[in-house]
Structure formats: structure tokens, C-alpha cells
Amino acid sequence: QQQQQQQQQQQQQQQQEAARVEEERRLAMEQEALEKERQQAQEKQRKEQAQQQRADLATVTKAIAEIDGFPEAARSMLLDGLPHAFTVADDGKSLPHAMQASFIKLVASALEDANAQAAKSRVEACTAEKDAQHELQTCEKDLAEADEAAKVAAEGVTAKTQLTADVSKVVREAENEHNQAERAGQAAAKAWQQIREERKRAADVAQGSLHVLATGAWEDEDTRSAAMKAVVEHLQAIEVDNVLATAAPLALEVRPAKRARFDNLTVDTISAVVNKGLSALDEKLAAIAPEEEESRAELLGLWAIADVARDQVTKAERSLSDAQATSMLANATLASATTKLSEQKEMISLFASQQAVFEAKVADCKHALAALERLKAGAFSCTAK
């Protein structure tokens, strides 16, 4: 019994020792994990700081490079020195060199001067815009007066034109007939043009989008989607059977090698329908060709008749020359006033754009100065310590 008790005590001691060892191992692993997590956090912080420093350096560099009117030699000196102005020896443990602080002051001074100049230019552009707005009012007044003068001159031409009414009757009738034929021809031409455009769209689908889908020649999903959209819209436009319209996208989205028998039948049917419609449009175009030629010949003949009639009233129209000259002068004055008004509006727009540009330059300089301060604080933090 005593031996059993001793054995039990030994077992308990062994278990306790094993538990102690396990606890020490667990604590060591937790400590190791915490140390690893701390190192990762430090590394992340270091990378973020480095990224911010690169961004700030790029901001300052861009601002220096875009300073207007800055001496190129001084610009080159600042740009060359910027990458080295914020580096400190011994991984940041040593104090920055006095020349670095002086160089940064030069950069800051250049940015502050650029900021002041941009702000001044912005104010000048604003003043110029206000002056231009006042001038715009004068231009609008001149335009109104010129417009009124042109209207009066036009009324004079109209009054004198009435004197030639009797001898111009034949001209008017001929021109009316010509104009009616021209309008009728335009309506027909519009319908014919619509057929041509419809034929072009059908050809584009048959020889382009449908061909790409039928042969599986698309390179990416965007190309396939665009071609599919064009084919589906065309099928809807020509009002194909609903079953075929529904089956078309399912068959055409599959490359030829993976199409089932029904898919191939659908693709062939679609191609046949589209090509049939294309052939029908070709037949329509062939049928209207003679009618177009006849319409052009008729219009040309009516124009010739009207032109002959106009020659007959040339003598009567000479009485309009004085009134027409006055009207031309008034119209020229009106055109000049219109142009001046347009130019004045463009000038106002230019000044407004300049204000926006200078406003952006001011913002860029402020951002660059803030970035410069962050770079300086990061590089010279050991001095504060």
C-alpha cells in the first residue's frame, strides 16, 4: 500500500512537471507571437511613413517644376537637391546638416513666392473679368442698335422689291414650281436615304457583329457583348420570330466548337434571315435608282426655267441696288457687332479660366508647403528628440 502511495505521488509530480513545462511553452509561444505582431506593426508603420514621404516629395517636386517664371538654373538646383534634403545619416540617428535646413528654407521661400504670385494673378484675373463684364454691356447695346439698323434696311429692300412685283411674277411662279419639286424630291430623297442607312446597318451586322459571333472570332467578353447587343437590336428592328429572337443570344454566346446542334441551326437561321433582309434592301435600292435619276433631271430642268425667268427681271432689280447696298452695310455692321460680342464673351470665359488656373496653383502651393513641413518634421525628428 505504501508503494502504491509513493507511485501515485510520483505520477502526480510528473504530471505537475509536465503541466509546468507545457505552460512555459505556451507562454513562450504567446510572447513570440506578440513580438512578431509588434514587428509587423512597426514594419507597416514604416512603410506607410515611407509612402507618405514619397507622395509628399512628389508633391513638392511637381510644385517646384510648375512655378511660372522661375529661373531654370534655380529650378534645376532645387529639383536636384530635393531628394537629398531630407536624408539623415546613421538611419536618422544623426542630426541633419545645417545646409539641409538652409536648402529647405530656399524651397519653402520659392513655394511661398509662387503662392503669393498666383494669388496676385488670381485677383488680377478677377478684376479683368469685372472690367470685361462692363465692356460686354456696351457690346450688347451696340449689337441691339446694329440689329435695329439692319431690320430698317431690310424693310427698305422689301419696299423697293415690291416695285418689281409685276415683272417678277413669272420668276415667282417658276421658282415656286421648282421649290415644290425640290421639297417633293427632298421627301423622296429622305426616304431613299433611310433605305440606304437601313441597308448599311444590316450590312454592318451581317458582315461585322453577326460574323464575329457566328465564327466565334471575338477576343474578349467586351467584344462579344458589343456584337451581341448589335445583333439583338437588329433582330428586334426587323421583327424576327420571338422564338428565334429568344434563342439567338443563347446560341451566339457559345463558340462554334461548343455549340449544340440546335445552336448551329439557330445561328444558320439567323444568318439566313439577316442576309435575306440585306438582299431585300439591295433590291429596293436597285428599284429606286431610275426614279432618283428622273427626279434629279426634273429638278434640274425646273431650275433652268426659273433661271431664264430671273434673267428677264435683271433690269427691274437694278432699282434695288441702292437699298441692297445699304442693307449690306447694315448687315456688315451687325456681323461685326455680333463678332465683337462673341469675342468679349470668350474673353470673359478666358479670365474665368485663368482664375480657376491660379486658384489651382494657390492650392498646389499650399499642399506643397504642407508636404514640405511633413517631410521636414519626419527628417528632423531627431533634432526635437
Phi, psi and omega in degrees: 000319179296322180294321178298319179297319179297319179296320178296319179297318179297317179297318178298317179297320180295318179296318179297319179296318179296319179296321179297314180298317180297320179295319178296319179297317179298316180297321180296319179294319178297319179296319179296318179295319179296320179295319179296318179297320179296317180295320178296319179296319178296319180294320178298315180297321180295319180294318179297319178296319180295320179296317178297320180295319178296318179296317180295319179296320178295322179296314180295317180299315180298318181296317179297318183294336185256009178293125180284139175069015181276136180304133184295324179296316179293321179299313180299319179298316181291318181294322178292326184273341184303314182298339183257356186285342187241014177266137180237139182294162177058042177055040176086004181275336182270160178286146178293153179286148181298329179295329178295315179299319179294321180295317180297324176297323178296317179297315180298319180296318179297318180293320179295320177296318180296321178297316180296318181294319179295320178296319178296316180295326178296317179296319180296318179296322178297316178297317180297323179296318179298316178299319180294327177296320177297317179295328179299322178298319177296319179296321179295322178294315179299321180295319179298318179294318180293323179296318179296318179297321179294322178295318179298316179296321179296322178296324177296319178297319180297319181296317181286333177295329180299331180295336182262015186299317185297311183284350181263001184299317180298322180296316182297317180297317180296319180291324178298316179296318179296317182294321178297316179295324180293317179297317178298319178295324179295319178298315179294318180298324178296317179295319178295321179295324178297321177296317179298316180295320177297321179295321179295317179298318179296319179294320178300320179289312184297315185267349182246272187300311182295321179297318179298315182288318183295322181268356181069032186271008180288147182265330181212176183293325180297316179297316180297317181297317180296317179295318180299318180299317181295318181293314181299317179297322180292318179298322176294321182295322181269003172056058176286169179303141183301322180297315179293320179297325179285321183283336186303306182299324181293323181280320186284340181282353181257137178292153186309321184294336183254005182281141174280174182300318180294325178298314180297320178298319179296315180298317180296320180294317178301313181300319181295317180297313182296316181292326177296316178298322179295319179294322179296321178293322176299320179295320177299315180297321179294326183288329184270353182302312179298321180296322177297316181297318180295320180296317178297319180295319180295317181295321179294321179294318179295324178295321180296320178297314180296325181292321177297318179295324178294325178298330182287340182254012181302318182299318181293328184286346180297332180292346180271354189300317181296315180295322180293322178297317177298319180295320179298317179297318179295319179293324177296317177298320178296317179297319178298317179294322178295316179297316180298319178297317179297316179297323180294321177295321178296322179296318178298317178297321178298314180297322178295320178294320178298320177301317180296320179297313181292326176298318178294322179296320177299315180297318179298318180295319179295318178296320180294320178295320178295319178296321179298319178296320178295318178298317180296317181295322180290320183284325187256020181298333180293331179295317178297321178295000000 
